[in-house]
Amino acid sequence: MKEKIAAYNQQWKEASAVEILAGAAAEFPGKITFASSLGLEDQVITHMIATGALDISIFTLDTGRMFQETYSLMERTRERYGITIKVFFPDYTAVEEMVNTHGINLFYESVENRKLCCKIRKTEPVKRALVGQSAWITGMRRAQSVTREELDIVAWDEENGLIKINPLASWDLEAVKKYISNHNIPYNSLHDKGFPSIGCLPCTRAVPEGGDIREGRWWWEDPDKKECGLHS
């Protein structure tokens, strides 16, 4: 598998994001899916998949703690592109047990509690979404955080036993914003209110202009711990 991953990275080293997506769709017909968090990067990829009529399914998560603006964007995206975005929810019994044991806002108390919440609300639903797939696509970029600086276009996802593809790995934020503007792509209105990265409502806040893109996510933690477990 290591050799295959290296070959994909070499093959798509100079390819555009659209070319990477088209190549991935051809490489894994009917066995590839895109995990969208409805962020700026994910809206770019959704646009590329939908307008290119690529054979790539799209799913997203509803953790139960989302912003209303995120739900509104989900509906606007569905209407704009005429596509189905499959929604996965956490297991309600696991959520009930977690909240009854640790409290509704357990994530503020420790990194361990926050990761438990992310596991139940995000990681486990994603595992269900990836059943039967050979590869999955994300909107991760190297410039997003210190935990992603070494991001490859293609990597092996040991946790899920799948190939992971990051077609926007080399993009900077300005390139993302320019693409959205040029193609009139719908995006979350919170981005215009100081939210560069948007997750669950209680774990996301606005950041000062010029602040780090991930500064508003889990702001009470050290930067090198700011991952939810989906992209270890």
Secondary structure as GFF3:
##gff-version 3
##sequence-region A 1 232
A	DSSP	alpha_helix	2	11	.	.	.	ID=ss1
A	DSSP	alpha_helix	17	27	.	.	.	ID=ss2
A	DSSP	beta_strand	32	35	.	.	.	ID=ss3
A	DSSP	alpha_helix	40	51	.	.	.	ID=ss4
A	DSSP	beta_strand	57	61	.	.	.	ID=ss5
A	DSSP	alpha_helix	68	81	.	.	.	ID=ss6
A	DSSP	beta_strand	86	88	.	.	.	ID=ss7
A	DSSP	alpha_helix	92	102	.	.	.	ID=ss8
A	DSSP	three_ten_helix	106	108	.	.	.	ID=ss9
A	DSSP	alpha_helix	111	118	.	.	.	ID=ss10
A	DSSP	pi_helix	119	123	.	.	.	ID=ss11
A	DSSP	alpha_helix	124	129	.	.	.	ID=ss12
A	DSSP	beta_strand	135	137	.	.	.	ID=ss13
A	DSSP	three_ten_helix	142	144	.	.	.	ID=ss14
A	DSSP	three_ten_helix	146	148	.	.	.	ID=ss15
A	DSSP	beta_strand	154	157	.	.	.	ID=ss16
A	DSSP	beta_strand	162	165	.	.	.	ID=ss17
A	DSSP	alpha_helix	173	182	.	.	.	ID=ss18
A	DSSP	three_ten_helix	189	193	.	.	.	ID=ss19
A	DSSP	three_ten_helix	201	203	.	.	.	ID=ss20
A	DSSP	three_ten_helix	223	225	.	.	.	ID=ss21
###
